[in-house]
Amino acid sequence: FDPTIFIFDAYPGGIGFSDLLYERHGELLASARSLIAHCACGHGCPTCVGPVLEVGTMAKEVARAMLDWMVAP
């Protein structure tokens, strides 16, 4: 049950972003952090952390805290 970030690719077989995402993981995490921070929803939504009924009402707060810890200098 380690904290995990999943990135879904809807293209069959994937589109080959793994190497690029590994190289630019700092930018990816910062972008995710910004998306969650600027999303107008209250507790999470499909745009930022997933549907509240699936992830719980604390999902947005927890995701922001995790990303703050991961992106912190």
HELIX and SHEET records of a PDB file:
HELIX    1   1 SER A   18  GLU A   23  1                                   6    
HELIX    2   2 HIS A   25  HIS A   38  1                                  14    
HELIX    3   3 VAL A   52  VAL A   55  1                                   4    
HELIX    4   4 ALA A   59  VAL A   71  1                                  13    
END                                                                             
